[in-house]
Amino acid sequence: MKRLFEEQLEIARDIENNSEKLTFLTSILRSLLQSSVVVTFEITKELTPSDELGLSENTARFCKPTDGIPLQILDILIPKVRGYFSKWFLIGWFEATSQVSKPLSKQLVQWVEFRNKRPAHGVLDQKVTDEWVVKTEDILNDCLSVFSKILPTTNNENTLNPLDKFGRLLVETPLVINGSPIVIISVQVKKGIWKLKGQLLSNEDAEEFTVELPERNIFNLTSLKPIGPYKLTEIISKNKNHSFFHNIPVRQTDTFEGRKEELTLLKEWVDDEDSRYCLVFGDGGYGKTTLVLEMLNQFLESQIDFNEPLPTIISYHTAKSTRWTEEGLVHLTGISPIMDECVRDLMRFFEPILNKDWYTISGRQLIDKAVGVLKENKLSRDDVLLIIDNTETLATSTDEVRDLGAFLKILGKLIGRVIVTSRRREFIEATPIVIEGLSEFEGMNLMKRLAKDFKAKPLLQAGEPKLRRVSTQLMHKPILLEALVKYIARSDLGIDAAIDNLFKKTSEDLLEFLYEDAWARMSQLQKEVFLVLVNISSPIDQNSVGRTCLEVGIQNTEFQSGLEETHFAVLTDYGRTYSIELADLARRFFLQQSGKLDLSEKQRIKSIAEKIDTYAAERKKVESEYQTDRIAEAFRSEYARSAKVYADKGDVENAIEMYELAIEDDPVNSSLHDRFSWLLLNKANDFEYAKKMSEKAVELDPANCDAIVGLALACYRLQDIEEGDRYIDEAGKIGRSESFCLLRKAISRYHKARDINDIDSQIVCFEEAYRFLENAAKRNLVNGGYDAKNNKDIQRYQDLTRQKLAISRAKRTRNNSFN
């Protein structure tokens, strides 16, 4: 890759106009920095205990890279890699060398300041341009000198060779496309599928591209720690930074068209503090959910400015009739049990794994309990925004509709502000937003965009008057327009024949027809996945779908492509995670198809379904035992949430200040002290202060296993091996596996040995570490999840310790020979 960047640098030098030259030099530098960060991510993941280093937070920040982010990330990770792997990693970043007269990090800080001050937000005159052309080229040369040691070589247009100096590590993230380095625009995940969007580094044709990343990519680090249903997001509204927690799904469509008036009304309601309820209603298929999610996602992307105060928690709930509870999959009936789930979804912010107490009460009793939790966490009803989707499914009779209205009224009065979507006008005094058909022009534009996506030639060839008439015939209803486009794209029919076929069928006939049509076009393996899913009793989500695809032997992406072509299910997509609810008609259709199988095939499908249910039950048990609620417990105050935002951004100084204020505000919160200790230990390298915080965390809650582990790690960093062992043994008694404890003992001795000068003592220490690793490997049950992570770390440290032992023994032999 170094050669590829040098070639681009030669191209830049031949550009005569300095303004154009500076622009291209900036692109080269951006690409080089991004590539170096990605390789550093890969090295950190494979060669360090990455779960301790905040790697997942940094990869998440890098998914939307700005010019300053690579500097912040390298500032954090380089010391860690030097501490855990090699003291000489990226020498020249923090220090001057014979090749780099000024530390590279300081040069790049000046470059970022210049980029923000002049090209981004100011005026770039000719004098400054001429000056920074020279400076940028000098910085690029120094970057190539420093980063050349980690940039992989290429053996053809796109394939990267393993990094020999880093244990033959293979960088799996695509950094070269069509023989050219790239500039990363974004890394996105939808329905658990990861995609990298970027441009080729070219001064002539910077072609945009999108590539799919493998499931086990550097940005998908969910295996390092359990992911709760809510995530912390920072936005800018009216030029101020705000942060809040949410479980908002991603957009339902990339082809959102029109609805400007409805979006405006929804935005105005959010700013109307006196209104507690908003009702978005209209016939099915007009895009009520799509509208609400579009507005919320624009808010997440800082495209909308709202008046203060902004909500602290935004909780999205889709009204489904099934839920996975302590008793397994339960079909909910009646208003109270179904609506109770809305409250429980909100409470999962505080306790991601709810205990049975939350399932033994309902109605007003449940709401009162939730109000108590909000008060405990110093939150009021104005801090919470609830979105309840598809409420028409919750009630059918007149009495049920009235009961639903009464429940929503209590919810808005005591818990938070409420946005409701429904096919009917619910019995609440709400700001109404009616969703009707698109305009003729909007319907035509939507068809054009969909026809381009699905390659529906008859529609692409049709004129504007024809498309307007088609939109009118289908009542300007987005769901029907989409069905028509897909049908035309899949069949050989023209527009008129396709419309005739659609109109001949009832709504149920149409769905059955679409099912049969889509089913006939699926591969055998895609069909098998659906047949398994209809037979499982566990929730259909990213975990069960992924496991089913593994058992069937099909790529997850191939199954997803089949799902996208159908109306088999309602998919709620949160990005990394998603849930699927099969439509009742689709479920009957699948069972009908299952009935056509011979006995042996039926038994095979049911056997796979039983495996999936067993896997889901074990996974839920592991999550419950891990007690992820401690993380949410730590960040219940505004100061603590601000501390986490600063920590995620790499601003350690402000994070420490916010943590200290948070502890003053919430001095008996064990989890808060534990999280502060983690920051001090892994990002500030203040081991004494970290130990003090961990000791306080354990004092406040002796059963806090995370805090005990943190205290053990602080002792290990302070070279107090005996004390560290004592605490790691305590952690083993209350939850951590024996293999985990043995691994931590081994890692502490591995790093202690590296600092021992006496060769005999060093070998003894390495040998002790290796014995712990062998025992850890024997006792580690690799069933996936954290066990798999432990196994990977055990294998890595076995390799590292074996290498160090061989070097130390050879050194002792040489010394003895000379003596």
N, C-alpha and C positions, 0 to 999 in steps of 0.2 A: 504493500500500500504506500510505503514511503516513495517508491518510484512513481506511482500514479500522482501523488501530490506534487512531486518535483516537476512532473510534466505539465501540470496545471499552472504551476508557478512560472514556468518558462513562457507559457501562453500569456500570462498576465504581464510579464515583463515586456512583451512585444506590443502591448497596447499603448498607443501614443498619447491618447487623451487621458490626463490624470484622473479626471472624475470617473471615467469608465474603468480605469485601472483600479482605483480605490474600491469601487463597488465589487469588482470581481475578486480582488485580494481579500475583501471582507468575507465573501462567500467561501473562498478556500479555507480561511481561518475558521469560519463557523463549522465547516464540514470536518476539518481536522480535529477540532476540539470535541465535537460530538462523537466522532469515531473513537477518540481516546477515552472518553467517558464510558462508552459502551463496553470497550475492552476492559476497562478498570472494573466495571460492574461484574463482568464475567469472571475476572480474576478474584475479586472479593468474594463472590458467591462460592467459587470452587476451592479457594485456598485459605479462607479464614472462617471462623465461626460467625457467619454472616447474620444469623438471627440476633446476635448481640450488637450489631453495628448500625442498626437502623437502615439497612439496605432497602427494605421495601418502601420506606418513606421517600428515599432519594430516587428510586426508580419511578415512583408515582409522580414526583415533581418533574422528572425528565420527560414525561409523556407529552408535555406541551412545552418544548424547550425554548427559552429565550437566551440571548447571548451571555447573560450573567450567570445562569444556572450551572453550566459546566465548571466554572471557577469555584462556585460554592461547594459543589459535590466533590471535586478533586481535593479541595482543602480539607474536607471531612474524611475522605477515604484513603488518601495517600498515607497519612500517619498510621492508619489501622493496618494497611497492607505491610508497611514497614515494620510494624510491631509484631505482626503474626507470621509474616512470610520472609521478607527480605529487607534488610536495612538500606539497600541501595535502590529501592523502587522509585523510579522517576526522579533521580537525583538531578537537581537544577530547577525543580519547581519552587522549593522554599529557599534554596541557597545558590550562590554564585559558583560557577565551575570554570574550568579552563576554556570550555566551549561557550558557556553562557555567562556573560560578564555581570548581568543583573538578574536576580531571581525571576523566573518566568511568571510566577503568580503576580508579582508586583507590576510587571509590564502589562499583563492582561487586565489587571484592575484599571490601569490608566486607559487601556483601549476601550473597556466597557463604559467608563465614565465619559470618554470622548463620544462613543456611539450614542449614549443616552442624551448627552448635552447638545450635540451638533446635528448629525443626520436624522435622529429620531424626533427630537423636539425643538430643534433650533434651526439656524441658518448655517450652511456649509459654504464658506467663501473659498476663492481660489487659493489664497495663501495657506489656509488651514489644510485644504485638500492636498496641496503639494507637500506640506510637512508630513501629513499622515500617510501618504503613499509610501514614503521612505520608512517611517516608523512601522507600518503594518508589515511591510516586506521583511524588515529586521525581526519583528516578532515571529513571523512565520518561519524564518530560518531557525530561530531558537526553539520554536515548537517542534520542528522536524528533528532537531538535535536531541531534545528531551524525550519525545514520544516515540522515536524510531525503535526503541528497545521493546515496545509493547505492540507496535503495529504489525499485524500478521502479513506475511507475503501471500501472493496469489499464484495459483498454478494454471488458471485459465481465466475467462472473462469474469466469472462470479465467485469461484470457489476459493475460500480462505484456507491457507495451510495452518496446521496446529502450531502453537507457540512452544518452541523447543525449550526455552528457558523457564517455562511455567508448567512443567510436567506434561508436555504435549497437549496442553489445553486447546480445545477446539472452540473458536468463537462462532456460535450458531446464529447470531443476529446478522442479517444480510447488510454488509457495509459497502459492497461493491455490486453495482447493477450494470449490465452491458459493458463491463470493463471500465466503469467510471465510479469514483467515490460519490457519495450521496450527501445531501443535506436533509436531515429529518425534520419534517413539518409537524407530525404528531404520531403518537402511538395510541390507538383506540381499541376498546374491547366492547363488543356487543354479543349478547347471548353466549358469553364465554369464549368467543372467537376473537383472537388478537390480530390486528392489522397495523402495519407500519405505512404511513403516507409520507412521501418525500419527493425530492427532485434530484435529477442527475446534476452533478457538479460540472456544468458546461457553460462556456461563454457564448456558444452558438445556439444550442437547443437544450435548455434546462427542462427536459421533459418530466412531467409529473407522473408518478407511479404509485401503485398500492400493492404491497405484498403481504401475504398471510404469514404470520409467525407460528412456529410450532407451539403446541400447548405448553410444553415445558420451556418457556422462554424466560429471559432475564427479567422481564417486566411482570411476569405472572408468579409472584412470590407468596401466594396465599398459603402455600404449604408451610411457610415459616411460622405462621401464627394463625389462630382461628380468626375468621372475619365475621364481625357482628353485622346485624342488619342495617346499622346506621353508620354513616361516614361523615367525617368533619370536612367541610368545604369553606374555603375563603373566597370572598367575592369583593368587588369594588362597586359601591353604589353611591352616587353623588360624590365621587372623588374621595370616598372614605372606605377604609378596609373594614369588612365585617366577616364574622365567621359564625357558622351554625351547623347543626347536625341534621341529616336527612336520610331518607330511604327512597328518594324519588327515582322512578324508573327512567331509562333513557327514552328518547323520542320513539314514537311508534313508527314513524315514517321519515324518510329523507326527502320526500316529495310533498312537503306541506305547502298548500296553495290557498291564498286568500285569507278570509276570516280576520281582516284587519279591524273591522268594527267590533267583533266579538272579543278579540284580544284586548282592545282598548277598554272595553267595559270591564273585563276581568282585572286588568291592571288598576283601574279606578277603584274597584271594590277592595283590593288589597290595601290601598292607601286610605280607605274610609274606615277609620278606627271605630266608629260608632256602629258599624254593621257587623254582626256576629256570623251571619250565614249568607252563602252565595249558592244559588241553585242553577246549574247548567243543565238544561233539559231540551229534549227533542227526540224525534223518531230514531230508531236504530239505524246505524250505518251512516249517520251524518257527521260523525267525527267529534263527539263530545269529549271522550277521553283524549283523543289526539290533540284537541285544542288546549286542554288543561296541561297536558304534559309538554306541549310546545312552549307555553308561557313559563312553566316552571324551569324548563331546561334553558330558556333564554335568560332567566334570572340567575341560574347557576353559572352561566357563561358571562355574567356581568353586562349583558346587553340591555338590561332594564334597570332603571333607577326607581327605587321605592322610598317613600318617606320613612323616617325612623319613628318608633322603634321597629326593627325587623325581628321576625320570629327567631327563637333560639333552637327550636325543634320543628321540622316539617315532617309529618308522618303521613305516608300514603298507604291507603288500605283499599284493596279490591274486594268487593263483596262476593266471596265464593261460598259455596254450600258445603265444602269439605275442608277439614283442617287436620293436621298431624298434631296430636296431643300426647299426653303421657300414656294414654290407652291405645295409641296407634292412630290410624286414619278414622276420623269420625265424620259422619254425614250430619250436618247441623240442620235442625228444624226449628221453626218458631222464631219470632222476632228477637227475643232476648239472647239465645245462644249465638245466633249469627252476628248480631250487632256487638255482642261482648268482644268479639275478635278484634274489632276496631280499637277498643281500649287496650287489649292485650298487645296488639301490634305496637302501640305507643309505649307500653311498659317494657317492651323488648329493647328499648334504648337504654334503660337502666339495668335490666337483667336479660341479656341475650338468650339465656336458657332459663325460661320461667319455671319455678317450682310448682308443685301440685296445688299450693294455696290459691294460685291464680285461676285454677280450673274448677275449684269447688264452690265458687261464688259467682253471681251474675247480676245483671241489672244495676239498680241503684247502689247496691252493696259494693259491686265491683268498681263503679265510678267513684264512690267515696274512698275506697282503698287507693285508687289511682291518684285522687286529689291529695291524699296524705303523702304519697311518694313525691308528687310535684312540690309540695310545701317543704318536705325534708330537704329537697335539692334547691330550695330558694327560687322556685319557678312559679309564675302565675299563669292564669289562663291566657294572658296576652303574649306569653312566650311560646305558645304552641299553635301551629296551623295544621289542621287535619284535612286530608283529602279523602273522601269516601266515594269510591267509583262504583257505578252500576247498582244503585240502591233499589232499582225496580225489581231486582231478583230477590230482595229481602222480604217482600210483602206482596201478597196477591189479593186477599179479601179486603173489604172496606175496613173491618176492624183492625187488621194487621197494618194497613196503611196509616191509620190514625195512631196506633201504638208506635210505629216507626217515627212518625212526626214528633211524638212526645219524647221519644228517646233522643232524637237529634237535638231537640230544644234543650234538654238537660245537658247534653254533651257540649253544646256551644256555650251554655251558661257557666258550666263548672270547669271544663277541661281546656277548651281552646276554640279559636275561630274555625269555621267549618266551610269547606267547599264540597258540594254534593253534585254528582252527575247522575241523571236519571232519565228514563224515557217518558216519565210522567211528571206532572206538577205535584211535588210532595207537600204534605201538610205542615209547612214551616213558613214563618214570616221571613223570607229570604229575598235578597236582591236577585231578580230573575235575569238569566241570559238565555235567550231562546236560540237554539241551533237548528237552522233550516238548511235547505239545499244551497249549494254554491251558486254564484251567479253564472250566467251562460258563458261569459268570458273565462271565469275561473275554472269551470268544468272543462272547457276546451283546453286550457293550458295544462290542467292536471292530466288529461288524456295524452297530450303530446309528450309530457315528461315521462309518463309511465310507458308509453309506446316505445320511446327511445330506450328505456331501461330493459324492457322485455322483448325488444326487437319485433314488435307487431307491425309488419310491413304495410298491410292495408290502411292502418290508421296513420302511419307516417306519410303515406302517399295521398291521403285524403286532404281536401281543401278545408279552409276555415268554416265556410257555411255548413258543410257536411258534419263537421265535428260539433258545431253548435247545436245542430238538430239532434245528434246522437245524445248529447248531454241533456237536452230537454226531454227526450224520450225516456231517459233513465232518471228523471226527476232531479238531476244535478246531485245525485247521491254518491259520495265518494266510494263507498263499498261496492256499489253496482258498477261504477265506472272502472274500478280496479278489476272486478270479476270479468267484465267484458274484455278488457285489454289482455288479461291472462288467457282467456278462452280463445281469443283470436290468435294470440301468439302461439298457442299450443296446437291449434287446428289449422286446417287449410281453408277455412270458410272466410268469405268476405264479411264486411261490416253488417249489411242488411240481413244476411242469412244467420249470422251469429246473434243478432238482436232478436230475430224471430224465434230462434231456439230458446233464448233466455225467457222470452215472454210466454212461451207455451207452458212453462213450468211454474208450479207454486214455489213458495220459498223453500219448503222442505224438499220438493222434487229437485230444485236447483242445486241445493247443497248435496243431495245424494248423487246427482249427475256429476258435480264437481269432484266429489269423493271418488266415484268410479273412474272418472277420467284421469284424475291424479294418480290413483292406485295403479291403473294400467301402465302408467309411464314410470313408475318407481322400479328400482332394482330390487332383487330378491332380498338383499341384506337390509335395505331401507324398510321394506315391508316387515321383516322380522323384528326390527326395533319397535315399530308401532304395536305389533302383536304382543311383544313382551311388556311394553308399557301399560297396555290395557289390562294386563293380568297382575300387575304389582299393586300392593296396598299402601306402600310408602309414598311420600310426596314425589311428584314428577318435577325434578329440578335439575340443576347442572350436575349434581353428583350422581343421581340415579340415571340420568341420560348418558353421562360419560361412562359410567360403569356398564350400562347396557350395551353401548357401542363397543366397549372393550370385549365383552363376552360374545357378542355377535360377530365381531371382527370387521368393523366398518369405521372409517374416519368420522369423528364427530361432525366435521364440516359437511361431509356428504349427507349425513342425516339432516342437518340443519337446512341444507339446500332443498331437500325434499319437503320439509315442513313449511318452508316459505311459499311453496307453490300451492298450498292447500288452505282450506278453512277448517282443518281438523281440530284446532285448539286455540285457546286464548293464552297468549304468551306475555307474561309480565317480565320485562327485561330491565335488570339493574346494572348491566354492563358485565362485571365479572361473574355475577350470579343471575339466575332467572328462575321463574317457576312456570309450569305449563298446566293448564286445566283442559282436559279433553272435552270437546263439545258433546252433549248427550247423544246427538245423532251420530257423531263420529264414533263414539264408544260403541253404540249399537252396530254400526257398520263394521268395526274391527272385530267384534265378537262374532258377527256373521261370517266374516272371512276366516276367523279362527276355527269356526265350526266346519269349514270345508276341508281342513287338514286331516291327514290320516292320524291314527292313534299315536304312533311313534313321534311324529312331529309335534302333536299337542303336548305330549309328555316332555319333550325337549324344551319347548317354549315355557312350560310351567316350571321346569327345573331352573331355567335361567331366571325367571321372575322370582323364585324363592331365594336364589342367590342374591339378587338385588335387594330384596326385603331384609335379608340377614345383614348385608353390608350397611344398609341405611340405619338399621337398629344399632349396630355396633358403632357406627359413626356418631350417632346421636348420644350414645352412652359416653363416648370419648369426649365429646364437646361439653357434656354436662359435668364430667369429672374435671375438665380443665378449668371450669369456672371462669369463663370469659367476662363475667359481669364485673370483675375487679377493674378491668380497663375502663369500662363506663363509669364505675364508681369513682375512679380517680379524677375524672374530668367533669365533675358535676358543677363546679363554680366557674364563673366567667374568667377569673384570673387563670384557673387551670386550663381552660379551653384556649385562652390566649397563649399560654406557655406551650401547649402542644402545636399550635399554629407556627409559633416562632421556631420551635424545634424542628418541625417538618421542613421549614424553609432554610434550616442550617444556621439560623441566627441564635447561636448558643448563649451569647451574653444577655440578650433580651429574654430568652427562654428561662434562664436562671433567675432573673429579676422577677418574672411573672410567677414562677414556681414558689419563690420565697413569699410573695404577696399572697398566693393561694394558700400556703401553709399557715400564714397569719390568719387568713379568713376561715380556714377549715383545719384546725390544728390536730384533730383526732382522726383524720382520714388516713388509715394505714396504706391504702392503695396509692394515694397521692404521694406520700413519702417514698414509696417503692418506685413509682415512675420517675420522680425527681432523682432518686439514686441512680436509676438506669441512665438518665441523661448525663449526670456527673461522671459516671463510670465509663461510658462509651463515647461520649462526644466532647466532654470537657477535660477528661483525663485527670480529674480531681478525686483521687482514690480515697483520701482521708475523709473528705466531705461526703462522698458517696457512702462510705461505711457508716458514718454518723446517721445519715438519712435511713439507711437500711436497718440499723439498730433500732431507730425510733419506730419504723414500720413494723418490725417484729414485736417490739414492746406493745404497740397498740393492738396488734392482732397476731398472737403466737401461732395461729393456724394459717397465716398467709404464706403459702408455699412459695409464691413468686418472690416475696420479700426475703425469705430465708435463703433462697438461691442467690438473690442479689447480694446478700450479706456475705455468702460464701465466696462469690466472685470478687467482691471488694477485698476480702482477706487474701485471696490468691494474688490479686494484682499488687498487693502490698507485700508479697513474698512470705505471708504468714500461712504456710501450707498446712500446718497442724490445725490451726483454727478454722481454715477453709474446709478441711476435711470434716471437722466436727459439725459444721453447719450443713454441708452437703449431705451428710448422713441423716441429719434431722429432716431435711427435705425428702429424703428417701422414705422416712417413716410415715410421712403424711401425704404421699401422693406421687412423687417423682419415681420413675422406674429405676431399677438397679443399674441398668445399662447406661442411663443418663448420668447417674452419679459417678460411676466408674469412668465414663468419658471425661467428665469435668476434672476428676482427680488426675487423669492422664494428661489433659491439656495443661493443667497448672505445672506439672512436673516437666513437660516438654519445654515450656517457656522459661522455667527456672534453669533448666540444664543449659539453655543457650547463653545464659548470663554467667555461668560458672567458668572460671579460668582454669582451675585444676582439671587436667584431662581425665584422671581416674574418677574423680567425683562426678564429672560431667557424664561419663559413660554409665556410672551407677544410676544416675538420675534418669537418663534416657532409657535404660533397661527397665527401671521401675515403671516408667510411663508406658512402655511397650507391654508389660505384663498386665497393667490395668486395661489397656486397649484390647488385648486378647480376651480377657474375661468379659469386657463389655460386649464384644462381638458374639461370644457364646450365649450371653443372656439377653441379647436384643431380639425381640420377636418382630420381624419385619412384616407388618400387616398393612403398611401404608401410613400416611399422615406423619405424626411426629416420630414414630418408630423408623420410618424410611429416612427421615432427616437425620436421626441419630446414626443410622447405619452408614449413611453417606459421610458423615463427619468422622466416624470411627475408621472407615477405610482410608479417608484422606490423611488422618493423623498417623495411621499405621504406616502409610507410604513415607510421610515426612520423617517420622521417627526412625524408620528403618534406614533411610538415607543418612540422617545425622549420625546414627550409630556407626554405620559403615565408615563415614568420614572420620569420626572421632577415634575409632579403633585403628584405622590406617595411620592417623596422626600419631597415636601412642606407639605403634610399631616402629614408625620412622624415628621417633624420639629415642626409643630404646636402642635402636640400631646405632644411632650416633653416639649414644652413651656407652 
